[in-house]
Amino acid sequence: MFDTLSDRLSATFKNLRGKGRLSEQDIDSAAREIRIALLEADVALPVVREFIRNVKERSSGPRSPRL
């Protein structure tokens, strides 16, 4: 079970590497893949929701205003 979870998470992060800046679409896509991997690994739904919420908050980060 952990090997499959590890493989899926590694593949998700590999797709994000090399991008200079992540778009909202990139973040949403990665969050979806992470959510599916965690649920398939039998992680409780409330834990998955909280984790994904935290990941999205942290990955978005503070936005600098455009001048």
Order of alpha helices (4+ residues) and beta strands (2+ residues): alpha-alpha-alpha
